[in-house]
Each structure stands twice: as C-alpha cells, then as structure tokens.
C-alpha cells in the first residue's frame, strides 16, 4: 500500500511540472547514398533568405554562426571559397520563434528536396522554435545531402542564447560530419 501511495505522489508531482523537458542535443541526418569523399570546397548560400529568420536576419549573429561552422570545417580539411565554384553550398536557417501566417515570397535559387524552384514559396517552419538548421547542399546537383539541427540556439526575440557556448555546440553537431579526403 505504501508503494502505491509513493507512486501516486510521484505521478501527481510530475503532472504539476510546468517546465517542459527540452532535448538540446544536436542531431544530424544525411543522404546515405552520398560519397562525401568527392567534396573538398564550400561556399555560403547567398540568398534569398527567409524574411525575419533569426539565423540570417541580423548580420553580426549570422557571422558568429558562420565563423563557428567555418572553424569546424577547416579542421576537417574543407576549404572555404566564397566567390568561386565549389563542391558544396552551406545554408543556415532556423525554426521560427512564433507561429505566423504563411508568407509567400519569390526565389530563383533554391535546392532540392524543396519544390517550386521557380515561383512563389511559402515560409513555414517545422522545427522547434529557436533551432539552428545547417543544410549542406551538393552544388552541382543542388540537392540537400546533410542536415544538422541544433535546438535552443535563439530566444524568443531571435537573439543567440549563450553565444559563448555556440562554438562547442556547433562542434558537437558537426562531430560526425565526414572529413575532406586529401
């Protein structure tokens, strides 16, 4: 009887918790059919960006994120060449903080598996609010080959949460990203 009372008390207290448990662990997925040995160079996506996206809206924050990713890719043997042909294109975006009505916008420079390469697109995020999304795109095929997700990077105002910890968190997200083959 004492065990039932203790179990009921635990369930009652757990039900009263108002703070949700958030998993801040980085996650990644990639196209298993991709031979990453052929990639050696990359550049950053140059737009257009989604309007009001916390990942790209403010230049200083965007640069902080890019710099942390650049450090990790350099350590893995990749060469950043922003203004010449490259093997890969990197694009960061985020889970929008608050739900909004879908916004139609025009783009002429996108990548698969996104549909509608020419014409209006809808700005809808399916990621947890504040999540940093890193897409790695095969530049020749314009296909997404790797995606990393880093939860809880942006607060409700779209500002970086603990920017001093960002380099370590990005290193964890890219930990298993394949090194460039020399």
C-alpha positions in Angstrom: 0.0 0.0 0.0 2.9 2.4 0.8 4.4 1.8 -2.7 1.1 2.8 -4.3 0.9 6.0 -2.3 4.5 6.9 -3.2 3.9 6.1 -6.9 0.7 8.2 -6.9 2.6 11.1 -5.2 5.3 11.0 -7.9 2.8 10.9 -10.7 0.9 13.9 -9.1 4.1 15.9 -8.7 5.2 15.1 -12.3 1.8 16.2 -13.6 2.3 19.6 -11.8 5.5 20.4 -13.6 5.1 23.4 -15.8 8.6 23.3 -17.3 8.7 21.1 -20.4 11.8 18.9 -20.9 13.7 20.1 -23.9 16.3 18.0 -25.6 19.1 20.4 -26.6 21.3 17.6 -28.1 22.4 18.3 -31.7 21.0 16.0 -34.4 22.1 15.3 -37.9 20.9 13.3 -40.9 22.4 12.7 -44.3 21.9 11.0 -47.6 23.4 7.6 -47.0 24.0 7.2 -50.8 26.3 10.2 -50.9 30.1 9.7 -51.3 31.4 12.5 -49.2 35.0 11.8 -50.4 34.3 13.9 -53.5 33.8 17.1 -51.6 36.6 19.5 -50.7 35.4 23.0 -51.0 32.3 25.0 -49.9 30.7 28.4 -50.0 27.9 30.0 -48.1 24.4 30.4 -49.6 24.0 34.0 -50.7 20.2 34.2 -50.6 17.5 35.0 -50.8 16.9 34.3 -47.1 13.5 33.7 -45.5 12.2 37.0 -44.2 12.6 37.6 -40.4 14.6 34.3 -39.9 16.6 34.7 -36.7 19.6 32.8 -38.3 20.1 35.3 -41.1 18.2 38.5 -40.0 21.0 40.1 -38.0 24.4 40.3 -39.7 26.5 40.0 -36.6 24.7 36.9 -35.3 24.8 35.3 -38.8 28.6 36.0 -38.9 29.0 34.4 -35.4 27.3 31.2 -36.5 29.2 31.1 -39.8 32.5 31.6 -38.1 31.9 28.8 -35.7 31.0 26.4 -38.6 34.0 27.6 -40.7 36.3 26.7 -37.8 34.9 23.2 -37.6 35.0 22.6 -41.4 38.6 23.9 -41.7 39.6 21.4 -39.0 38.0 18.7 -41.1 40.0 19.7 -44.2 37.4 21.7 -46.1 38.3 24.9 -48.0 36.0 27.9 -47.9 35.8 29.7 -51.3 33.0 32.2 -51.3 33.4 33.6 -54.7 34.4 30.7 -56.9 32.9 27.4 -57.9 32.7 24.9 -55.0 31.6 21.4 -54.3 29.2 22.3 -51.5 26.9 25.2 -50.5 26.1 25.8 -46.8 22.9 27.4 -45.7 21.7 28.2 -42.2 18.2 28.9 -41.2 16.1 28.4 -38.1 12.9 27.3 -36.6 10.8 30.4 -36.4 10.1 31.6 -32.8 6.4 32.3 -33.1 3.8 30.7 -35.4 2.9 33.0 -38.2 0.6 33.0 -41.2 2.4 31.5 -44.2 4.3 34.2 -46.2 4.6 33.9 -49.9 7.9 35.0 -51.3 9.8 34.6 -54.5 13.1 32.8 -55.0 15.1 31.7 -58.1 18.0 30.0 -56.3 16.9 27.1 -54.1 17.8 23.4 -53.6 16.1 20.1 -53.6 14.2 18.5 -52.0 12.3 21.8 -51.8 9.8 22.1 -54.6 9.0 25.0 -56.7 12.5 26.2 -57.7 10.9 29.0 -59.8 8.0 30.9 -58.4 6.4 31.6 -55.1 7.3 29.7 -52.0 5.7 29.5 -48.6 7.7 30.4 -45.5 6.7 27.7 -43.0 9.0 26.2 -40.4 8.5 22.7 -38.9 11.4 22.9 -36.5 11.2 23.7 -32.8 11.3 27.4 -32.2 14.9 28.6 -31.8 16.5 25.7 -33.6 19.5 26.4 -35.8 19.4 24.3 -39.1 22.5 23.8 -41.1 21.9 22.5 -44.6 24.8 21.2 -46.7 23.9 21.1 -50.4 25.7 19.4 -53.3 26.5 22.5 -55.5 26.4 20.7 -58.9 23.2 18.7 -58.3 21.6 21.3 -56.0 20.5 18.5 -53.6 20.5 18.5 -49.9 23.0 15.9 -48.7 23.4 16.6 -45.0 21.3 18.5 -42.4 22.3 19.4 -38.8 19.9 20.6 -36.2 20.9 22.4 -33.1 18.0 23.2 -30.7 17.7 26.2 -28.4 20.1 28.5 -30.2 17.8 31.5 -30.5 15.5 33.0 -27.9 12.0 34.4 -28.4 13.5 37.7 -29.6 15.6 35.9 -32.2 18.9 36.6 -30.3 21.6 34.0 -29.7 21.3 32.1 -26.4 24.7 31.9 -24.8 26.8 32.8 -27.8 30.0 31.9 -25.8 28.8 28.3 -25.9 27.9 28.3 -29.6 31.3 27.1 -30.9 31.3 24.0 -28.7 27.6 23.2 -29.5 28.4 23.5 -33.3 31.4 21.3 -32.8 29.1 18.7 -31.3 26.7 19.0 -34.2 29.5 18.5 -36.8 31.3 15.9 -34.8 30.4 13.1 -37.2 30.4 15.1 -40.3 32.9 13.4 -42.7 36.3 14.9 -43.1 37.5 16.0 -46.5 39.8 13.5 -48.2 43.1 15.0 -49.4 
